[in-house]
């Protein structure tokens, strides 16, 4: 459930990043923090340390988008 929500949020960020005007890195990182990281931090108590790899994979994906 959370994975799907984060994937949808990342899709929104991709659209913003690839639009004609294109958002700058600062805006993309803010969108990521508000749309994706907030969901992950909310669920962090439930997932505990077992989902660190998932969090790192999403971080790597967004850093790739912003470069």
Residue pairs with C-beta under 8 A, 6 or more apart in sequence:
2 39
2 40
2 43
3 54
5 39
6 36
6 39
6 40
6 58
9 35
9 36
9 39
10 36
10 58
10 61
10 62
10 65
12 31
12 35
13 28
13 31
13 32
13 35
13 36
13 62
13 65
14 65
16 22
16 23
16 27
16 28
16 31
17 23
17 28
17 65
17 66
23 31
25 66
28 62
28 65
28 66
29 62
29 66
32 62
32 66
36 58
36 62
40 55
40 58
44 51
47 54
